[in-house]
């Protein structure tokens, strides 16, 4: 049940991040869930490096959304057409 819960929370985080970041981000719901999960891992890693979280401690919802927005911005810069 843990992995299903993680995917559902990742989907919610991804949807919130895509809603908050302006611009067009064409991706399906699977990539949105992956974005949310990756944003959570990114926020946990950065937070642990900065001393906000202990090793193995999950990042909060707001930090996960911020991490997903950062990944969306990076993804937009990498895939930008010239």
BAMI-340597 format. One record per residue (C-alpha): residue number from 1; residue in three letters; x, y, z. Coordinates in steps of 0.001 Angstrom, whole numbers, plus 500000, padded with zeros to 6 digits. Example, Ala and Ser with C-alpha at 12.3 -4.5 7.8 and 13.67 -1.06 7.14 Angstrom:
BEGIN
pos=1, code=ALA, u=512300, v=495500, w=507800
pos=2, code=SER, u=513670, v=498940, w=507140
***
This chain:
BEGIN
pos=1, code=UNK, u=500000, v=500000, w=500000
pos=2, code=UNK, u=502962, v=502338, w=500575
pos=3, code=UNK, u=503961, v=502565, w=496919
pos=4, code=UNK, u=500384, v=503296, w=495835
pos=5, code=UNK, u=500140, v=506053, w=498450
pos=6, code=UNK, u=503461, v=507507, w=497232
pos=7, code=UNK, u=502236, v=507540, w=493630
pos=8, code=UNK, u=498945, v=509218, w=494607
pos=9, code=UNK, u=500700, v=511888, w=496680
pos=10, code=UNK, u=503195, v=512376, w=493830
pos=11, code=UNK, u=500305, v=512890, w=491418
pos=12, code=UNK, u=498760, v=515524, w=493701
pos=13, code=UNK, u=502118, v=517275, w=494170
pos=14, code=UNK, u=502724, v=517227, w=490404
pos=15, code=UNK, u=499287, v=518657, w=489639
pos=16, code=UNK, u=499724, v=521435, w=492212
pos=17, code=UNK, u=503202, v=522258, w=490851
pos=18, code=UNK, u=501931, v=522389, w=487259
pos=19, code=UNK, u=499038, v=524600, w=488374
pos=20, code=UNK, u=501321, v=527039, w=490232
pos=21, code=UNK, u=504015, v=527323, w=487546
pos=22, code=UNK, u=502903, v=529534, w=484672
pos=23, code=UNK, u=503337, v=528367, w=481109
pos=24, code=UNK, u=502459, v=525347, w=479029
pos=25, code=UNK, u=503797, v=522006, w=480277
pos=26, code=UNK, u=502370, v=519309, w=477993
pos=27, code=UNK, u=502664, v=515977, w=479802
pos=28, code=UNK, u=500295, v=513204, w=480768
pos=29, code=UNK, u=499184, v=512141, w=484209
pos=30, code=UNK, u=501928, v=509499, w=484515
pos=31, code=UNK, u=504653, v=512080, w=483918
pos=32, code=UNK, u=502859, v=514423, w=486319
pos=33, code=UNK, u=503033, v=511745, w=489033
pos=34, code=UNK, u=506703, v=511095, w=488227
pos=35, code=UNK, u=507341, v=514839, w=488454
pos=36, code=UNK, u=505697, v=514999, w=491882
pos=37, code=UNK, u=507606, v=511975, w=493196
pos=38, code=UNK, u=510896, v=513315, w=491820
pos=39, code=UNK, u=510131, v=516741, w=493329
pos=40, code=UNK, u=509628, v=515137, w=496712
pos=41, code=UNK, u=512932, v=513264, w=496480
pos=42, code=UNK, u=514673, v=516437, w=495287
pos=43, code=UNK, u=513236, v=518455, w=498190
pos=44, code=UNK, u=514236, v=515747, w=500688
pos=45, code=UNK, u=517797, v=515618, w=499311
pos=46, code=UNK, u=518286, v=519389, w=499326
pos=47, code=UNK, u=516632, v=519697, w=502747
pos=48, code=UNK, u=518900, v=516995, w=504197
pos=49, code=UNK, u=521982, v=518709, w=502759
pos=50, code=UNK, u=520917, v=522013, w=504297
pos=51, code=UNK, u=520081, v=520420, w=507658
pos=52, code=UNK, u=516287, v=520801, w=507477
pos=53, code=UNK, u=515595, v=517047, w=507413
pos=54, code=UNK, u=517284, v=514025, w=508956
pos=55, code=UNK, u=518512, v=511172, w=506741
pos=56, code=UNK, u=515499, v=509148, w=505642
pos=57, code=UNK, u=512959, v=511735, w=506793
pos=58, code=UNK, u=510350, v=512594, w=504163
pos=59, code=UNK, u=510005, v=516135, w=502893
pos=60, code=UNK, u=506816, v=518042, w=503622
pos=61, code=UNK, u=504075, v=518736, w=501105
pos=62, code=UNK, u=505077, v=522361, w=500494
pos=63, code=UNK, u=508750, v=521443, w=500069
pos=64, code=UNK, u=507725, v=518691, w=497643
pos=65, code=UNK, u=505697, v=521146, w=495575
pos=66, code=UNK, u=508616, v=523599, w=495523
pos=67, code=UNK, u=510950, v=520779, w=494468
pos=68, code=UNK, u=508548, v=519793, w=491676
pos=69, code=UNK, u=508339, v=523408, w=490473
pos=70, code=UNK, u=512140, v=523622, w=490380
pos=71, code=UNK, u=512247, v=520411, w=488340
pos=72, code=UNK, u=509579, v=521793, w=485989
pos=73, code=UNK, u=511672, v=524910, w=485415
pos=74, code=UNK, u=514796, v=522831, w=484776
pos=75, code=UNK, u=512834, v=520533, w=482432
pos=76, code=UNK, u=511537, v=523577, w=480538
pos=77, code=UNK, u=515065, v=524941, w=480119
pos=78, code=UNK, u=516451, v=521603, w=478942
pos=79, code=UNK, u=513682, v=520874, w=476436
pos=80, code=UNK, u=513269, v=524429, w=475164
pos=81, code=UNK, u=513111, v=524540, w=471404
pos=82, code=UNK, u=515411, v=527027, w=469715
***
